[in-house]
Amino acid sequence: MCTDIRKAYLAKRKFLTTLFQFSNLLGAVYRHGNLSFSKDGNSVISPVGNRISIFDLKNNKSETLPVSTNKNIACVGLSPDGNLAILVDEDGAAVLVSLITRAVLYHHHFHKPVGSIRFSPDGRKFVVTKENVALMYHAPGKIREFNTFALDKSYFGPYDETTCIDWTDDSKCFAVGSKDMTTWVFGAERWANLLYYSLGGHKDIIVGCFFEKDSLNLYTVSRDGTLCVWESDTELDGLRKGPKYSERKKMAEERKRRAEEEAGMEEEDKIVEIMEDDGEPRGEVVRGSADTPKEVEGIRNVRYKQKSKHFFNKEGDFNNLTAVAFHKRTHILVTGFASGAFYLHELPEFDLVHSLSISDQRISTIALNPTGDWIGFGCSGLGQLLVWEWQSESYVFKQQGHFNNMASLAYSPDGQYLATGGDDGKVKVWNCSSGLCFVTFKEHTSSITGVAFTSSGLVVLSASLDGTVRAFDLHRYRNFRTMTSPRPTQFSSLAVDLSGDLVCAGAQDSFEIFLWSMQTGRLLEVLSGHEGPVSCLCFSPVQSVLASVSWDKTVRLWDMLDSWQTKEVLRLNSDGLAVAYRPDGQELAVATLDGEITFWSPQAATQTGSIVGRHDLQIGRKETEKITAKQSAKGKAFTCLCYSADGESMLAGGHSKFVCIYNIKEQILMKKFEISCNMSLDAMEEFLDRRKMTEFGSLALVDEGAGDGDGVELRLPGVRRGDMSSRHFKPEIRVTSLHFSPTGRSWAAASTEGLLVYSLDTSLVFDPYDLDMDVTPVSVRHQLKKKEWTSAIVLAFRLNETSLIREVLESVPYNQTELVSSSLPDVYVEKLLDFVASSLEKSRHLQFYLTWAQNLLTLHGQKLKSRSSAILTTIQQLLKSIQRHHDDLSKLCDWNMYTIRYTAALAKQRGMKRTATDCLVDEEVDESEVMDSEDEEEDMSDPVIVES
């Protein structure tokens, strides 16, 4: 029986290892596109590659949605109610996403790159700018539709690409800016006095156009730093309705008939065309021209005049304006420039309010929250995201990822923190629960090749190509120890022993291993023996044995207690790239250049198994490669290995978009995780598109430049990292480091996309406390009558009424609390624990709620431990309530205990006195002695009557 139970448990555990799902993206906060604030203004939505991240500024937390596009996201459109978002990638493929359920609702392709997308303030329509046309669609409703994006009107007029959009507050009109230096005002409906209007006055590309609040007055901003203020002679309520659709159709047919009758005569008025397909109308086409449209009899058209013109570059510094945002209620205009400076002006007077430089890189996008207090900045060059409160002149949020690729990562022993090292020479420490970086160390001057935590979790070590190994204190956030070699060398690997006292680093040019003492920082020994660069180091988790793997096709085991001598030498079939110990120290895994993973017994120095994983990598072919993927795969293999917490599975990654998880005992592939589907990266496909192949080679070999982006830097030829000296390049997808969490419920991968975290607790991120039509107190009590305790608790928490939750919870039988606790969804465990903690303070049912708390902590303790920082307040409240009850009860119990002891002692003393009195009955006792004895007995609480 026990054997069967163990087999079932092991089978379930193997199955769980394949259930890891994408949980969060760390290390990247902004790449490209526009920022958006949520409806309440407490969150900012940032596009990160082909995903979007939501940063909660109030709770200091980040979340990356499990939704991805085929290429990098170019623009994001957020609905006014904050429930829907439209993500459009570089090729024009759009995805409609629900921000409530985090699910994809609809796919649509615009077939051309999209410049911007904007919902109307009433949420009924949205406009997309594509090439030189603006397309207006009906916004998706709350009912299921076959064609979610229904085209309403197409607006022509600009001669070049359209760049920006802005709506009036009543959603009657919208303005579109273009690269042809003009701004067009279109009517969202058929207005008799406003069909289109063209505005000039600029000498460069239009970056932004904005309406005033409840007005048709307009502000336009161009790239050369020019602001034009346009005043309209008509208010919004002065717009007149035009003819209806049926009337316009008859008029168009009549004009068409007349044009056919008049030979050689062309139709003069070609403003409106009716597009039909199989007899059914698809939408209108509004064609604007440089001439003002003809006026309808008795109705005067809307006209604009330039009220004023202002210049940002007054001192002659040709600083291009790259981003702009305007808050209509406060009349604050925020402009960002290529130099990294931004300015705040109050319109229409153009009074300077504030100016500041946030970096030396161009500002890519600017967004304002609904109240206008917070300003969000995105810098694509640095991957930086800032939220600035301009009134207090302070940062609300400031995050920046690695400038270059991540090279290594490490989990802290408790699994709460992640340390990453990048090619930019920085070491960053991330909070796993919040997903944010809380400290950055910049002491290194070259690329980081390895990071590690000590066993205490209070010290982070890093090795770099600058020839130093540095130790950082996570309490004081300082570099307290720097270890160097006798002669300059570049370190390529790093390891620290279990005690945290020995630090080892391998050199890639001198082929030696250097050993330091953490306490003194002195060099203890230089281990020689390898004949090639030392690619990886790993300490045994149970012994003082160091394993080192090198390009010389050997693995050496060094005994740290026996004068640092070589204990064993393991011969490999190819160059060694990575080495890892099993958590119990009884097995060693080595990855080699031929794509194999070999397993060894460290005690017997014999090989116990091997996995041929080259075919599992599915190596992609780069666009500029001149050899086939089959030949290219011979030089690529697994470069990082990691055992699971139980030691039964292994993660492997390398020069591929896949991370493989193997079962070590069976030596089979269990699952492959595709870390990215972003086609904007290189080496994503095994076969190249033949349509891009010419007789002279691939079209990707043509250096087309970096596009229209301003401030693009041209790198010097011969560089080994970065853009490879090209003007335009695509980063290659690869995995540089892997690490399992000590809790075993998540693992992290450092890749080209950033730091990807896969977890079994993805349901904890989703917050389903949204009301539905069927969630009512009646339905909750109906579930109670049916004795569906779990369902009743879930519905009560969704309704979130304290009295109803207390009623449901106290209706659960005492002997059913353990069963109900085990069947609760993970997302409700923390809520229930928080409610129990708050109820314990006031409720009379002390044992009942203590039983709930005990069952929740016992059954879900492992999951709660991984999020201990998030539930710290709940645990503290629970401890506070229990401690208060303990203090009250302990006083009562102590008083009762001491009272019982006093009573027992008094009874014993009274019995002794009774024996003594019996002995004195027959003796002659003086009357004074009898009186003294009576006085002593009167002092007792229970007096004894002595008969004389």
N, C-alpha and C positions, 0 to 999 in steps of 0.2 A: 504493500500500500504506500509506504513512504517513498519507494523507488518510483512509482507511477506519479506521485505528486511532484517529486523533484524533476522528472522528465517533462511534465506539463509546465512547470515553472521555467525550466531552461528553454523550452520551445517558445513560451510567451516572451521571454527576455530577448531571444533572437529575433522574434517578430517585431518587438519594440524598436530594435536598432534600425529598422527600415522605415520607421514612422517619423523620422526627423523631417521637419518642414522649415521653410524660411521664416525666421523670427524678426530679425532686425538687421539694419545696415549701419555700421559704425565707420568712422574714419573718413566719411565724405558727407558734407553738409550742403554743398551747392556746386553744380557743374555749369549748367547753361539753361537759359529760359527766364521766365518772369516769376517773381515771388507774388504770393497772395496771402492776405490775412483772412482768418476765419470770421464768421459773422459777429461773434462776441469780442473779437480782437485779441484774444488770449493765445492764439496759435497762429503760426506762420507755416505755409505750405511751400516747400522748396523742391524743385526738380533736381534729382541726383542721378545723372546718367539716364537710364531708361526706367527709372522708378521715381516715386515721389515720397518725401519724408515730411512728417508733420511734427513740428516742434512746439510742445506745450510750454509757453513762456511762464505761465503761472505756477505750474507744478514742476518746472525744470525737468522735462522728460521729452524724449524723442521716440518716434515710431515710424517705421518704413512700411508702407502698404505692400501686401503680397501681390501686387499688380505690376506688370511690366509691359513695355512696348517693344517693338522690334528694333528700334533705333533710339538714339538719345532724344529726350523730350525737348521740343523747341518752344512750346507755349502751353500754358494751362489756363483754362477758363473755369471760374468758380461761380456757381449759381448764387443768387442773392440770399437764399435761405441756408446756404452752406451744406446742403445735402448731396449735391451732385457736382462732379468735376469732369471736364472734358480734357483729356491729355492728347496732344498732337505731337507726333515725332517729326524728325527732319524730312521724311519723305511725304508727309501729309496723311499718314495713317492715324486715325483718331480712335480713342477708347473712352466710352462713357462709364464712369466709375461712381458707385454709391459710397459716400464717405461714412455712411452709417453701418452698412454691412461689410464694407471693404471688398466688394465684389464687382466684377465687370458686368455691365448690363447690355452693352451694345458695341459693335465694331463698325467703323465707317472709314472709307478712304476718299480723301479729297483729290488724290492723283497728282497733286502738285504741292510743293512746300508752302506752308501756311505761315504768314508773318505774325498774326495776332488773332486772338479770339476773345469775345466779350459778350456776356449776357446783358440783356436789358434790365433796368432796375426792377421792373415788375415780374421778371423771370419768365415771361412768355415767349421771348425770342432771343436769338443770339446771332451775332454777325461774325463772319470769318473773312479775313483778308487773304486773298490768294492771287498771286501775280498782280495784274492791274485791275482786279475786280473785287467787289465786296459782295459776299453771299449772305443773305439773311434767311435763317431757318426757324421753324417753329421749335421751341424748346420742348424736350421730352416731358410728358405728363406723368401722372401717378398711376396710369392704367397701362396695360401691356399693349404695345403697338407693333405691327410688323415692320413698318418703316419709321424708326424713331426719329431720324433726322429728315424732316420734310422741308424741302426747299420752298421758300415763299417768294423771294425776289432776288434778282441779280442786278447789281448796280455797276455800270461802267462809267468811265469818265477819265480817270488818271491814265497817263501814257506810260507810266513806269510802275514798279512794284509798290503795293500799298504796305504801310508799316505800322500804323497805329489806329485805334478806334476809341471813341468816347460817345456816351449816350447822354441825352437830356434826362432830367429827373423824372419826367412823366412818360418816358419811353416813346415819344412821338417822333423824334429825329435823332440822327447820329452823324458824327463827323468822322472822316477817314483822311489820314495823312498819307502822303506818297513820296517816293524818291524823286519824282519830277518837280519837287519844291512847291507843290500846290496842296491845298486842303479842300476837301469836298464835303459839303453839308447835304445830306439826303434825308428825305422824309420816310419814316418807317411805314407810314400809311400814305394813301393817295390824297395829298393835300393840294387844294386848288391853287394856293399862293406859294407853295414851296415844294418843288419837285427835286431840284438839285441847285446847288450854288457853288461856284468855284472861287477859292481865295488864293491869292499869290502873296507877293511881298517878301519872299525869302530867296536866298542865294545858295541854299544847300538843302540836304535831305531833311524832311520833317521827322523829328524824333517823337514829338507828342503834341496832341491837340486836346483841349479841355473846354467844356461848357461851364459857364457860371451856374450857380445854384438857381433853379427855377427860372432860367433865362436862356435865350438863344445867343447871348453874347459869348464870344469864343476867344480862347488864347491858343496861339500856335507857337511852337518852339522848334527851331532847326538846329542842325548839328554844329553850325558855325557860331552858336551862342547868341542867336537873335530871337527875341520875344516880340510877337505882334499881338496887339490887343484889338479885337474886332467887336464893333458894336452893331447890334441889329436894330432895325426900326420897328420890329414887331415882337410882341410878347408871345409866350407859349399859348396863351388862351386866344390869341388872334389868328391862329391857323384855322383855315376853312376846309371843310370836307370837300373832296373832289367827287367826280362821278363814280357810281358803283361799277362793279366788275362787269355786269351784264351790259351796262351802257357803254363802257369802254370797249367791250368786244364788238358791239354794233358799230361804234364809231370807227374802230379799226377796219372792220369789214367794208364799211362805206368808203373809207379812204383808199382801201385796196381796190375796190371796184372802180373808183374814179381814176386811180392811177393807171389801171388797165385800159380805161376808155381813152384817156389822153395819151396818144402815142408820142413817144420821145420825151414825155414829161416825167420827171422824177418827183417823188413825194417829198415835200419840204419838211413835214413834221414827222421825224422818225424817233420820237422820244420813247414811245411805249410800244413794245411788241408782245404779242401773246404767243407763248411757246406751247404747242400742243403735241401730244403723242397719243396716237390712236383715238383722236377725238376728245381726249380728256386734258384739261389744263394742268400744266406742271408748275408754272410760276411765271411771274412777270419779269421782263428785262427792262430796266431803266437805263437809258443811254444818255449820258450827259455830254455836253459840248462846251466849248469856250464861250459860246453866245448864251445870253440870258434867255430862258424859255419864254415863249409868248404868253402874254397875260390873258387870263379869261376875262370876258366882258364884265365890268363892274367890280373886279377883284384885283387889287394891286399886289404884285409879287413881293416877297420878303427880300430886303436889300441889306447889305453890309457895308460898313465903312471903317477904315482903319483909324482907330482913336489915338493910338500911340505905338511907339516902337522903342524897344530897349535892347541894350547890348551887354552881354556878360563879359566879353573880352575887350575891355576898354583900354587896357594898358598895352595892347599890341601882342600879348602872349597868345599864340594860336593854339589854344587848348580846346580840343574838340569836346562838345557836349555829347555824352553817350547814353544818359538815362535821365528821365524826368518823371515826376509824379505831382499831382495837384489834389489838395483837399478842399472840396467845395464849401464846406460849412465854415472853415476857419480862413479860407482864402490864402493858404500857405502853399507856395510852389517850392518843390525840392528838386534841385538839379545836380547831377553827378557828371564828372568830367574824366577824361582819359588819364589825367595826372593823379587820380585818387582823391581829389578834393570835391566837397559838396557844399552847396549854398542853400540857405533858406531865405525866400523873399515873400513879402506880403503884397498881394495884388489887390487892385490894379495899380497901386502907387509905385510898385517895384522897390519897396523899402527893404534893405538888407536886415535880416533878423539874426542870422547866425552863419558862420562859415567854419569848416574844419576839414582837415585832411586825414583820412583813415588809413591810407596805404599809398604805396607808389605804383599800384596797378590800377587799371581802368575799372570804373564802376559799371557793372553790366546791367543791373536792374535796380529799381527803387520801388518800394511799396509803402503805403500809409495805412495804418489801422483805422477802423471806422470813426474813432474819436479824434484822430489826428495827433495824438500824443506820441506815438511810437513810429519810427521810420525804419523800415527794413532795407538793408543794402546787401547786394550780392556781387562778389568779385570772382569771376570765372578764372582769372589768371592764377589766383592764390587758392581757389576753392574755399572762400571765406564767406561767412554769413554773419551779419551784424544787425542788431536791433538797438536803435539809439533813441533815447527819450530827450527830445530837444529842449524841453522846458527846464529840466533839472541838469541837462548836459551830462548825462551818465549813460553807461551801457546797460541795457536790460538783458541782452544776450550777445555772446561773442564766442563763436566757434570757428575753427579752421581745421581742415583735414591736412594730410600730408601733401606737400607740394608735388612730390614724385611718388612712385609706387612704394607700397609697404614691402619690407623685406623680411620681417620676422614678427612673431607675437608670442605672448606667454600669459597664461592664466595665473592669478594669485591662488594660494593654497585653499582659501575659502570660496573661490569661484565668484567673488563679487567684483573683481577688477580685471581688466585686460591691459597689458602693456604692449605697445607696438613700436617698432623702429622702422624708419623709412630711409629712402635714398636721399632725402633732404637733410639728413644729419640730426633729426629731431626724435626724441623719445616722448611718446604721449601715453598717458594712463587714462583709461576709459572706465566709467562706471557701467557695469553690465545691465543694471536695472533701469537706469535713466538713459543709457545710450549716449552720454555726453562725456567729453574730455574735461577733466578737472585740473590737470597739471601738464605742462609741456616743458621738457628739459632741452636746452639748446646749446649745451656745452660742446658737443661734438662738432668737428669741422669737416667731416666727410660722412659717407654713407654708413648706416647702421647695418651690421651683419648678424647680430644676435642679441636677444634680450632674455632675461630670466629673473624670476622672483626667488628670494630666499625662503626657507621653510617657515619663517615667522610671518612672511607677507608684508613686512615693513620696509624692505629694501628692494630696489630694482637695480639690476646690473645690465650693462650694455657694452657690447664690443663694436668697434668701428674700424673702418679702413684708415683712420687717421693715426692708428698705432696706439690707442689707449683703450683701457677698460675702466669704465666709471661706475661708481656705486652712488645711488640717489636715495635719500631719506624721504619716505612718504609722510613723515610727521612734519618736518620742517621744510620740505620741498627744496632741498639743496643737494649739491654734489659734495659729499663728505669724503670720498676716497677716489683717487685716480691712480691706476696701476699701468705701468709702462714696461716695455722690454729694454734690455741693455742696449740694443741697437734698433733703429727704426724698422718696423715691420708692419704689415697689414694683417689684421686679425679677421678671419673668415668664419669663426665659430666660437661658441661660448657655452660653458656649463658650470654649475655650482652644486656642491655636494649637499647631502641631506641636512647636515649640521649647519650649513651656511658659512663655514669657516674657510673652506678651500674653493678657490676660483680658478678655473682653467680657461684658456683661450688658445685656439689653434691658428697658426700663421699660414698664409697662402703663398708666401714668397720664400720663406726660410725653411718650411716644412717641419717646424718644431712646435711643441706644445709648452706653453708657459704656465707655471703654477704659482699663485700668490696666496697669501694669508689675508683674509678679510679684516681681521682685527688690527694688524699692523700695516697692511698694504705693501709689505716687502715681498720681493720675488724669492720663492722658496727653491724652485728647481726648474730646469729647462729639460723637457723630455724629448730626446732625439731618437730617431729610428725610422720614421716615415721618409719615403723618397719622393713624395709628391705633396701637393697642397692638402692640408687637413680640412676636409669638407664638413665634418660634423663631429661633435662631442656629446657624450651622454654619461652621467653618473648612474651607478646602480642604486635603486631605491632602498636596498637593504644592506649593502656592503659598501666599503670604501674602495670600490673598483671603478675605474674610468675606462669607457670604451671610446675609441677614436677610429674613424674611418677616413681613408685617404684615396687620392687618385692613383696610388701605387698598387691598387687591387688587394689591399690588406685591411684587416680590422685588428687593432691591437688592444689588449686588455691590460691596464696598468694597475698595479696594487699600490694603493696610497699608504698602506701601513708597512710595507716591506721595501723601504728606501726607494719608492717610486720606480720599481723595476717592472719590466714587461712580464706579465704573467702568462699570456697566451698570444699567439699570432694566428688569425684566421685568414686563409687564402680565399680570394674571390675570383670569379671568372671575368669580371670587368671592373671598371673604375667604381669605387664606392662613392655614393652621393649622400646618403642619410643613414642614421642608426638610431634605434630606440630600444629601451628596455621595457619589458613587461612590468606592470605595477608590483608583482611579487618578486621580481628580479630573477626568475627562473628561465627566462627566454630572452633572446636578443634578435631583433629584426634589422636587416640591412637592405637598402635599396641600391641597385647598381645601374650602370649606364645602359646595360642591355635590356632594361625594362623589367627585370626580375626583382622579386622580394624574397630573400632567403631568411630562414629562421634557424637559429643556432642555440645550442645549450651552452651557457657560459662555463658551467662546471666541467663538462666533458669535452668542450671545444669541438663538438661534432654538429653537423648540419642535421636538423630534424624535419625540414620541409622547405618548400619553395612555391612561389606563385609567379606564373608568367603573365604579367599584366600589360604588356605593350599594346595588345589588341584592345584592351579595355580603355586605354587612354583616348583612342580615336583622335589622333593628332590631326589638327587642321592645317590647311595650307595658306600661307600668307599671300597676299595679292601680288607682292613684288618678287616672290620666289620664282626662280627659273628651273627648279627641279620639282619632281612630283612629290606628293604627300608621302608616298611609300618610302622614297629615298630620304625625305626630310625626317621621317619618324625614327630613322636609325640613330639619330643624334639627340633624341629626346626621350626622357624617362621620368620616373617618379623622383622628385627632389625633396619630398618631405613625408615623414611617416609619423603616426601617432596611435598608440594603443588606447582602447576604450578603458573605462574605469574598472570593469570586471576582467579585462585582459582577454576576452574571447573574440573581440573584433578589432579590426585595424583600419584606420583611415589612411589613404594614400592619395597624393596629388602632385601635380607637376606641370609640364608644358602642355596643358590641355584645359578645356573648359569644364572638365568633369572631375569630380572627387569620388573615388571608389571606396566602398566599404566592404571588406572581406571578412568571411568567417575563417578564423585561423585553423580550427580543428579540421574542418572539411576542406579548407583551402579553395573555396569557391567565392565568386563574386555575389554579394547579396543585393547590392543596389548601387546605382550610379546617380550622383546628384549633379545636375547641370547648374552650375553656379551663375551662369549668365546666358541670356538669349539675345544680347545686344549686338546687332549686326554692325554697329558703328565701330566695333573693335575688330582687330585683325585676327587671322587664323581661327575664325569661327566655323568655316566650312571646309570640308575635306576636298571638294571639287570646286574649281573656279568657274565662273560664268563664261561660257564660250563666246557670248556676245561681246565680252570685253577683251577678247583676244584678237590681235591683228597679226599681220605677217611680220611685224617688227617687234612683237611682244605684247605684254599686257598693257592696257590703258592706264593701269595704276602706276606704272613706271613714270608717267608724265607728271612732273611736279607742277601742279596747278595753282599753288599758293594756298594761303589760309583763308581765302574767301574775303568777304566784305568787312570782317571785324576790324575795328580800329585798335591801334596800339599793338599789333602783332609784331613780335620780335623775331628777327632772323638770327639763328644760332650760327656759330662758327663751324666750319667743316672739321670733321675728324672727331666729333664728340661721340662718346660711347653710350651715353644715356640721354634721356629726354627725347627730343624730336629727331635724333639721328641726323642732324644737320639739314633736314628737309624743311621746306617752307610749310608743307602740309603732310601730316603723318597720322596713322591710325595706331593706337597702342595695341600691343599684342596681348591676348588673353592668356593668363597663366595663374597658377597658384604657387605662392612663394613659401607659405608656412601654414601648418595645421596644428590644432591643439584641442584636445578634449577637455571639457570642464571637469573639475574634481568631483562634482556631484553626479556626473555621468548623464545628465539630462540635456546637455547642449554641447555643441562643438563650434569652433570658429575657424574661419579660413581667411587668410590674407591674400587678396587677389588684386588684379588690375582694377576691378570695380570698387574695391574698398575692403573693409572688414565685415565679412558676411557671418551672421550668427544663425545657426540652425538649432532648433529646440523642439522638445516634445511638449512644451507648455505654450504653444501658440494661442490656445484658447484663452489664456489669461489676458492677452492684450485686447481681445474683443470685449466691449462693454455693452451688453444687450439690455440695459435698463431703459428701454424705450416703450412707451405706452402703445398698446394695440387696442383694437375695438373689442376683443374678447377678454381682455384683462380687466376684470372688475371685482369688487368685493364679493359679489354674488357667485362668480365663478370660483373664487378662492374657497369660499365656504362650501361650495358644491364638491370640490375636491376633498375637503375635510370629511364630509359625510361619506364619501366613497373610501375613506381611509387611504387616499393617495398622498402620503405625507410629503414625499419629495416634490411632487408636482405642486402641492399647495405652498410649500416654502418658496419654490422658484417664482410662482406667480405673485406671492406676497412681496418678495423683494423687487420684482419688476414694477409693482404698484408703488412700493417704497413708502408705505404708511406704517409708522412705528407701532401704533396700536394694533393694526392688523397683523403685522409680523409677530408681535408678542402673543396675540391670540392663537395664531397658527403654531408657533413654536411650543407654547405651553399645552397645546392639545395633543402633541405627540406623546405616546405612552413612554414611560420611563425605560422599559425594556426594549424599545425600538430605536432609541437614539443612536446606537452604534450602527445599526443597519442603514438608517437614514443618512448618517454622516458619510458612510462609505459610498453611497449612491449619488451624492450631490455632485453636480458639475464643478470643475475646478474654479470657474469664475465666481461662484457663489460661496466658496469656502471662506475666502477672506472677508466677504461681507458678513457672513454669519458669525465668524469669529469676532469681528468688530462689534456686531450687535450684542453678542454674548458678553464681551468685555464691558460694554456700556451698561448692560442690564444687571450685571453682577453687583454693580455699585449700589443699586436701589432695590432690587427685587428681594422678596422674602424667600424665593425658591433657590436657596443657596446651593444645595447639593445637586439640584436639577441642572442648573446652569454650569456648575463645575463639571458635571458629567459630560455635558455638551462640549465644553472646552477640552476636556481630556480626550474625548473621542476624536475631535477634529485635529488636535495636535498629534495624536498617535497615528491616525490613518493617513494624514496628509502632511506629516512633518517633513518628509524629504522634499516635497514640492515647495512648501513654505520656506524651507531653509535656503533654497536658491534665490528667493525673493525676500530675504530677511530684511534688507535695507528698506524695501517698500512697505513692509508691514511692521516696521519698528515701532511706530506710534501705537499700533494695535496691541503689540506685545507689551509695551510699556503701560498702556491702560489696563490690560488684563492683570499684569503684575501689581499695579497700583490698587486695583479693586480687591484682588486676593490678599494683598498685604494689609489693607484696611480691615477686611473681615478677620484676618488672622490676628491682628492687634486687638480687635474687640473681643474675639473669642478667647484669645490667650489670656486677657485680663480676667475674664469671667472664669475660665478654667483654672487659672492660678489661684484666684480667690477661693473657689470651691475646693481645690486641692489642699490649700493651706488650712482651710476651715476643717476639712475632714481630718487632717493630721492633728490639729489642735484638739478636736473632739476625741480622737483615738487616744492621744496622750493624756487627756483629762480623764477618760474612762479608766485607763490603766492606773493612773495615780489614785483615782477614787477607790479602785479595788484594793490597792496596797494599803490605803488608810483604813478601809473596813477590816482588813486582817489584823492590823495593829490594834484597833479598838476592841476587837474580840479578845485579844490577849490581856487587855487591861481591865476586864470586867470584874475579875475577882480580886483585883488589887485595890489598895487604898490610894486613891488619887486625891490630891489636894484640890480644893474648889477653885483655886486660882489657875491651876493647870487645865482644869476642865473648861474654864471660861476662855483661856487662851486658845484651846483647841477649837472651841465653837467660833471664835473670831476668825481663825484661819479658814474654817469651813465656809463661813459666810462670804469670804472673798471669792470663792469658787462660783462658777456659773451654775453648777448643779450641786447645791449644798447637801452634805451628808449629815443626818441627824444622829447624834451619838447619845445613846441611852446611858444614863448614869445610875 
